[in-house]
Amino acid sequence: MIYIGTREAAFLLGICCQRVRVLLSQGRIKGAYKHKGFWQIPLYGKMPVVIPGSRGPEGIWCKKLRKKPTKIHVNQHKIKSNSKRIKYDPQMTLEQLIPVITSKQGRRNDMGYQMEIHGPCRIVYKPYEPLDCGAHLWIETYYPVQFVDTQFNPAVAKRSYKNVKRKYG
């Protein structure tokens, strides 16, 4: 039996670490237990098993192992827009600029300034088969990725594409 921690379980289930901890405290992850202060979550067929709740909407976690990798690319249009903004106001901080790094996991698009990749990855260049967004060069990984801010704080670094579009236009 293979055991993993909360971060790896969150990545496999496609939900945040805090939601995994809530499910663990409710006893809804099959076979999970605490050992020396850390959760040990067993894998059944390469995935943790979440027991459905009795109330509320159905959970949004992944029930099967991911088949597609996470794709990370840098948005050149946002870089050009940022350079124009810096030209008019050279005192802008990083947080005032538009995030340029995009992470695509399934239907989710998140944006940020810096990212950590927790495992092997590969760089892909396909000039004749670009992504839907138009990117020709990107990074692919099946391992967890995490946006971080300038202080390597992961809590406030990730922004959804909808919110970035709404804020910066």
C-alpha positions in Angstrom: 0.0 0.0 0.0 1.4 3.4 -1.0 0.7 6.4 1.3 0.9 10.1 0.4 0.5 13.4 2.2 -2.2 16.1 1.9 -0.4 18.1 -0.9 -0.1 15.1 -3.2 -3.7 14.1 -2.4 -5.0 17.6 -3.2 -3.2 17.5 -6.6 -4.5 14.1 -7.5 -8.1 15.0 -6.4 -7.9 18.4 -8.2 -8.8 20.4 -5.0 -7.0 22.6 -2.6 -5.0 21.3 0.4 -7.4 22.9 2.9 -10.4 21.1 1.4 -8.4 17.8 1.8 -7.8 18.6 5.4 -11.5 19.3 6.0 -12.4 15.9 4.3 -9.8 14.2 6.6 -11.2 15.8 9.7 -14.6 14.6 8.7 -13.3 11.1 8.2 -14.3 11.1 4.6 -11.0 9.8 3.0 -10.9 6.1 3.2 -8.1 4.6 5.3 -6.4 7.9 6.2 -4.7 8.2 9.6 -2.3 10.6 11.3 1.3 9.4 12.1 3.6 11.7 14.0 1.4 14.8 13.2 1.2 14.1 9.5 -1.7 12.6 7.5 -1.0 9.3 5.8 -3.5 8.8 2.9 -3.6 5.4 1.1 -3.9 5.1 -2.6 -6.4 2.7 -4.1 -5.6 2.2 -7.7 -3.4 5.3 -7.8 -6.1 7.6 -6.3 -7.3 8.4 -2.8 -11.0 7.4 -2.2 -13.3 10.1 -0.9 -16.5 8.9 0.8 -19.5 11.1 -0.5 -21.2 13.3 2.1 -24.9 12.9 3.0 -25.8 16.6 2.5 -25.1 19.4 0.1 -24.0 19.4 -3.6 -21.9 16.6 -5.1 -18.1 17.0 -4.6 -16.0 18.4 -7.5 -12.9 16.3 -6.8 -11.4 14.1 -9.5 -12.5 10.5 -9.3 -10.0 9.2 -11.8 -6.3 9.7 -12.4 -5.4 12.6 -14.6 -4.7 11.7 -18.2 -3.6 15.1 -19.4 -0.6 17.0 -18.0 -0.6 20.4 -16.5 0.6 22.9 -19.1 2.5 26.1 -18.1 3.3 28.9 -20.5 4.2 32.6 -20.5 1.7 34.9 -22.1 3.6 37.3 -24.4 0.7 39.6 -24.9 0.5 40.3 -21.1 4.3 41.0 -21.1 3.9 43.6 -23.9 1.0 45.1 -22.0 3.1 45.3 -18.8 6.0 46.9 -20.6 3.6 49.7 -21.8 2.3 50.2 -18.2 5.9 50.4 -16.9 6.8 53.0 -19.5 4.0 55.3 -18.2 4.7 54.5 -14.5 8.2 53.2 -13.8 7.5 52.9 -10.0 5.0 50.0 -10.4 5.4 47.0 -8.1 5.2 43.4 -9.3 1.8 43.1 -7.7 0.4 46.0 -9.8 1.4 44.3 -13.1 -0.7 41.8 -14.9 0.3 38.2 -14.1 2.0 36.5 -17.1 2.5 32.9 -16.1 -0.5 30.7 -16.9 -1.1 27.2 -15.6 -3.7 25.1 -17.4 -5.1 22.0 -15.6 -8.1 20.6 -17.5 -10.6 23.5 -17.8 -8.9 25.6 -15.1 -6.7 28.5 -16.1 -4.7 30.2 -13.2 -2.2 33.0 -13.5 0.6 34.2 -11.3 4.1 35.7 -11.2 6.3 32.8 -10.0 5.8 29.0 -9.9 7.4 26.0 -8.3 7.2 22.6 -10.1 7.4 19.7 -7.6 8.7 17.0 -9.9 10.0 16.2 -13.4 8.7 18.2 -16.3 9.4 18.7 -20.0 9.5 21.7 -22.4 7.4 21.3 -25.5 7.7 23.3 -28.8 5.0 22.7 -31.4 4.9 25.5 -33.9 2.3 23.6 -36.1 0.1 22.5 -33.2 -0.2 25.4 -30.8 -2.4 25.4 -27.7 -5.9 26.8 -27.9 -4.5 30.1 -26.4 -1.9 30.3 -29.2 1.2 29.2 -27.3 3.8 27.4 -29.3 6.2 26.7 -26.4 5.1 25.4 -23.0 6.1 23.2 -20.0 4.2 20.0 -19.3 4.2 18.0 -16.0 2.1 15.4 -14.3 3.4 16.5 -10.9 2.0 19.2 -8.6 2.7 22.9 -9.4 2.3 25.8 -7.1 2.3 29.5 -7.7 4.3 31.5 -5.2 4.7 35.2 -4.6 8.0 37.2 -4.2 8.3 35.9 -0.6 7.6 32.3 -1.7 4.2 32.5 0.0 1.7 30.2 -1.8 -1.5 31.5 -0.2 -2.0 34.7 -2.2 -0.1 34.0 -5.4 -2.7 32.2 -7.6 -5.4 34.1 -9.5 -8.1 32.6 -11.7 -8.1 33.8 -15.3 -11.7 35.2 -14.8 -10.5 37.5 -12.0 -7.4 38.7 -13.9 -9.5 39.4 -16.9 -12.1 41.3 -14.8 -9.4 43.4 -13.0 -7.1 44.2 -15.8 -9.4 43.9 -18.8 
